[in-house]
């Protein structure tokens, strides 16, 4: 909800927190999910880039970074987990 006496950044933070609260904590067939509320995981790169662009637009600045938990890299590093194979959006 937008508040007249808040800055754009404060409004953006409220919207992002609302989005995070609505996301599942498990992938369970979802296109977007968040295991810990610190990052949003997506099923493909287009979704991750779209979401990052949307959040950046809310803030009026570049605040997101995106990437991919590559299964080969994770396996070779011994870091395979529920995030492996998903694209991510992290809000700085």
Rosetta constraint file for C-alpha pairs under 8 A:
AtomPair CA 1 CA 11 HARMONIC 7.33 0.50
AtomPair CA 1 CA 14 HARMONIC 7.25 0.50
AtomPair CA 1 CA 15 HARMONIC 7.11 0.50
AtomPair CA 2 CA 6 HARMONIC 7.78 0.50
AtomPair CA 2 CA 11 HARMONIC 5.69 0.50
AtomPair CA 3 CA 11 HARMONIC 6.93 0.50
AtomPair CA 6 CA 10 HARMONIC 5.92 0.50
AtomPair CA 6 CA 11 HARMONIC 6.48 0.50
AtomPair CA 7 CA 11 HARMONIC 6.30 0.50
AtomPair CA 8 CA 12 HARMONIC 5.99 0.50
AtomPair CA 8 CA 58 HARMONIC 7.55 0.50
AtomPair CA 8 CA 59 HARMONIC 6.50 0.50
AtomPair CA 8 CA 60 HARMONIC 7.90 0.50
AtomPair CA 9 CA 13 HARMONIC 6.11 0.50
AtomPair CA 9 CA 58 HARMONIC 7.78 0.50
AtomPair CA 9 CA 59 HARMONIC 5.44 0.50
AtomPair CA 10 CA 14 HARMONIC 6.34 0.50
AtomPair CA 11 CA 15 HARMONIC 6.35 0.50
AtomPair CA 12 CA 16 HARMONIC 6.14 0.50
AtomPair CA 12 CA 55 HARMONIC 7.69 0.50
AtomPair CA 12 CA 58 HARMONIC 5.37 0.50
AtomPair CA 12 CA 59 HARMONIC 5.58 0.50
AtomPair CA 13 CA 17 HARMONIC 6.08 0.50
AtomPair CA 14 CA 18 HARMONIC 6.18 0.50
AtomPair CA 15 CA 19 HARMONIC 6.25 0.50
AtomPair CA 16 CA 20 HARMONIC 6.18 0.50
AtomPair CA 16 CA 55 HARMONIC 7.44 0.50
AtomPair CA 17 CA 21 HARMONIC 6.17 0.50
AtomPair CA 18 CA 22 HARMONIC 6.41 0.50
AtomPair CA 19 CA 23 HARMONIC 6.54 0.50
AtomPair CA 20 CA 34 HARMONIC 7.02 0.50
AtomPair CA 20 CA 37 HARMONIC 6.06 0.50
AtomPair CA 20 CA 40 HARMONIC 7.74 0.50
AtomPair CA 21 CA 37 HARMONIC 7.85 0.50
AtomPair CA 23 CA 32 HARMONIC 6.81 0.50
AtomPair CA 23 CA 33 HARMONIC 5.17 0.50
AtomPair CA 23 CA 34 HARMONIC 6.19 0.50
AtomPair CA 24 CA 30 HARMONIC 7.65 0.50
AtomPair CA 24 CA 32 HARMONIC 7.67 0.50
AtomPair CA 24 CA 33 HARMONIC 5.01 0.50
AtomPair CA 24 CA 34 HARMONIC 6.23 0.50
AtomPair CA 24 CA 35 HARMONIC 7.69 0.50
AtomPair CA 25 CA 33 HARMONIC 5.78 0.50
AtomPair CA 25 CA 34 HARMONIC 5.04 0.50
AtomPair CA 25 CA 35 HARMONIC 4.53 0.50
AtomPair CA 25 CA 36 HARMONIC 7.00 0.50
AtomPair CA 26 CA 33 HARMONIC 6.27 0.50
AtomPair CA 26 CA 34 HARMONIC 7.07 0.50
AtomPair CA 26 CA 35 HARMONIC 6.26 0.50
AtomPair CA 27 CA 31 HARMONIC 7.60 0.50
AtomPair CA 27 CA 32 HARMONIC 7.34 0.50
AtomPair CA 27 CA 33 HARMONIC 5.81 0.50
AtomPair CA 30 CA 43 HARMONIC 7.99 0.50
AtomPair CA 31 CA 42 HARMONIC 5.56 0.50
AtomPair CA 31 CA 43 HARMONIC 5.38 0.50
AtomPair CA 32 CA 40 HARMONIC 6.59 0.50
AtomPair CA 32 CA 41 HARMONIC 5.57 0.50
AtomPair CA 32 CA 42 HARMONIC 4.68 0.50
AtomPair CA 32 CA 43 HARMONIC 6.89 0.50
AtomPair CA 33 CA 40 HARMONIC 5.72 0.50
AtomPair CA 33 CA 41 HARMONIC 5.30 0.50
AtomPair CA 33 CA 42 HARMONIC 6.75 0.50
AtomPair CA 34 CA 38 HARMONIC 7.30 0.50
AtomPair CA 34 CA 39 HARMONIC 5.94 0.50
AtomPair CA 34 CA 40 HARMONIC 4.75 0.50
AtomPair CA 34 CA 41 HARMONIC 5.89 0.50
AtomPair CA 35 CA 39 HARMONIC 7.56 0.50
AtomPair CA 35 CA 40 HARMONIC 7.78 0.50
AtomPair CA 38 CA 90 HARMONIC 6.89 0.50
AtomPair CA 38 CA 91 HARMONIC 7.66 0.50
AtomPair CA 39 CA 88 HARMONIC 6.60 0.50
AtomPair CA 39 CA 89 HARMONIC 5.67 0.50
AtomPair CA 39 CA 90 HARMONIC 4.76 0.50
AtomPair CA 39 CA 91 HARMONIC 6.96 0.50
AtomPair CA 40 CA 88 HARMONIC 5.61 0.50
AtomPair CA 40 CA 89 HARMONIC 5.13 0.50
AtomPair CA 40 CA 90 HARMONIC 6.63 0.50
AtomPair CA 41 CA 48 HARMONIC 7.54 0.50
AtomPair CA 41 CA 83 HARMONIC 7.42 0.50
AtomPair CA 41 CA 86 HARMONIC 6.00 0.50
AtomPair CA 41 CA 87 HARMONIC 5.58 0.50
AtomPair CA 41 CA 88 HARMONIC 4.44 0.50
AtomPair CA 41 CA 89 HARMONIC 6.40 0.50
AtomPair CA 42 CA 47 HARMONIC 6.26 0.50
AtomPair CA 42 CA 48 HARMONIC 5.78 0.50
AtomPair CA 42 CA 86 HARMONIC 5.75 0.50
AtomPair CA 42 CA 87 HARMONIC 5.09 0.50
AtomPair CA 42 CA 88 HARMONIC 6.04 0.50
AtomPair CA 42 CA 89 HARMONIC 7.95 0.50
AtomPair CA 43 CA 47 HARMONIC 7.16 0.50
AtomPair CA 43 CA 86 HARMONIC 5.58 0.50
AtomPair CA 43 CA 87 HARMONIC 6.31 0.50
AtomPair CA 44 CA 48 HARMONIC 6.55 0.50
AtomPair CA 44 CA 86 HARMONIC 6.93 0.50
AtomPair CA 44 CA 87 HARMONIC 5.97 0.50
AtomPair CA 45 CA 49 HARMONIC 6.10 0.50
AtomPair CA 45 CA 68 HARMONIC 7.98 0.50
AtomPair CA 45 CA 87 HARMONIC 5.99 0.50
AtomPair CA 46 CA 50 HARMONIC 6.02 0.50
AtomPair CA 47 CA 51 HARMONIC 6.09 0.50
AtomPair CA 48 CA 52 HARMONIC 6.10 0.50
AtomPair CA 48 CA 66 HARMONIC 6.70 0.50
AtomPair CA 48 CA 87 HARMONIC 6.27 0.50
AtomPair CA 48 CA 88 HARMONIC 6.27 0.50
AtomPair CA 48 CA 89 HARMONIC 6.04 0.50
AtomPair CA 49 CA 53 HARMONIC 6.06 0.50
AtomPair CA 49 CA 66 HARMONIC 6.99 0.50
AtomPair CA 49 CA 89 HARMONIC 7.95 0.50
AtomPair CA 50 CA 54 HARMONIC 6.15 0.50
AtomPair CA 51 CA 55 HARMONIC 6.18 0.50
AtomPair CA 51 CA 89 HARMONIC 7.60 0.50
AtomPair CA 52 CA 56 HARMONIC 6.01 0.50
AtomPair CA 52 CA 64 HARMONIC 5.59 0.50
AtomPair CA 52 CA 65 HARMONIC 7.13 0.50
AtomPair CA 52 CA 66 HARMONIC 7.23 0.50
AtomPair CA 52 CA 89 HARMONIC 6.28 0.50
AtomPair CA 53 CA 57 HARMONIC 6.10 0.50
AtomPair CA 53 CA 64 HARMONIC 7.91 0.50
AtomPair CA 54 CA 58 HARMONIC 6.36 0.50
AtomPair CA 55 CA 59 HARMONIC 6.42 0.50
AtomPair CA 55 CA 63 HARMONIC 7.63 0.50
AtomPair CA 55 CA 64 HARMONIC 7.27 0.50
AtomPair CA 56 CA 60 HARMONIC 5.89 0.50
AtomPair CA 56 CA 61 HARMONIC 5.40 0.50
AtomPair CA 56 CA 62 HARMONIC 5.06 0.50
AtomPair CA 56 CA 63 HARMONIC 5.65 0.50
AtomPair CA 56 CA 64 HARMONIC 6.43 0.50
AtomPair CA 57 CA 61 HARMONIC 6.60 0.50
AtomPair CA 57 CA 62 HARMONIC 7.90 0.50
AtomPair CA 59 CA 63 HARMONIC 7.35 0.50
AtomPair CA 63 CA 91 HARMONIC 5.66 0.50
AtomPair CA 63 CA 92 HARMONIC 5.32 0.50
AtomPair CA 64 CA 89 HARMONIC 6.40 0.50
AtomPair CA 64 CA 90 HARMONIC 5.46 0.50
AtomPair CA 64 CA 91 HARMONIC 4.45 0.50
AtomPair CA 64 CA 92 HARMONIC 5.93 0.50
AtomPair CA 65 CA 89 HARMONIC 5.78 0.50
AtomPair CA 65 CA 90 HARMONIC 5.35 0.50
AtomPair CA 65 CA 91 HARMONIC 6.63 0.50
AtomPair CA 65 CA 92 HARMONIC 7.60 0.50
AtomPair CA 66 CA 87 HARMONIC 7.15 0.50
AtomPair CA 66 CA 88 HARMONIC 5.38 0.50
AtomPair CA 66 CA 89 HARMONIC 4.60 0.50
AtomPair CA 66 CA 90 HARMONIC 6.35 0.50
AtomPair CA 67 CA 87 HARMONIC 5.60 0.50
AtomPair CA 67 CA 88 HARMONIC 5.33 0.50
AtomPair CA 67 CA 89 HARMONIC 6.93 0.50
AtomPair CA 68 CA 85 HARMONIC 7.02 0.50
AtomPair CA 68 CA 86 HARMONIC 5.94 0.50
AtomPair CA 68 CA 87 HARMONIC 4.24 0.50
AtomPair CA 68 CA 88 HARMONIC 5.99 0.50
AtomPair CA 69 CA 73 HARMONIC 7.70 0.50
AtomPair CA 69 CA 74 HARMONIC 6.95 0.50
AtomPair CA 69 CA 83 HARMONIC 6.46 0.50
AtomPair CA 69 CA 84 HARMONIC 4.91 0.50
AtomPair CA 69 CA 85 HARMONIC 5.33 0.50
AtomPair CA 69 CA 86 HARMONIC 5.66 0.50
AtomPair CA 69 CA 87 HARMONIC 6.26 0.50
AtomPair CA 69 CA 88 HARMONIC 7.62 0.50
AtomPair CA 70 CA 74 HARMONIC 6.03 0.50
AtomPair CA 70 CA 84 HARMONIC 6.20 0.50
AtomPair CA 70 CA 85 HARMONIC 5.56 0.50
AtomPair CA 70 CA 86 HARMONIC 7.69 0.50
AtomPair CA 71 CA 75 HARMONIC 5.97 0.50
AtomPair CA 71 CA 80 HARMONIC 7.03 0.50
AtomPair CA 71 CA 84 HARMONIC 5.51 0.50
AtomPair CA 71 CA 85 HARMONIC 5.48 0.50
AtomPair CA 72 CA 76 HARMONIC 6.17 0.50
AtomPair CA 73 CA 77 HARMONIC 6.12 0.50
AtomPair CA 74 CA 78 HARMONIC 5.90 0.50
AtomPair CA 74 CA 79 HARMONIC 4.72 0.50
AtomPair CA 74 CA 80 HARMONIC 4.97 0.50
AtomPair CA 74 CA 84 HARMONIC 6.83 0.50
AtomPair CA 75 CA 79 HARMONIC 6.09 0.50
AtomPair CA 75 CA 80 HARMONIC 5.53 0.50
AtomPair CA 80 CA 84 HARMONIC 5.78 0.50
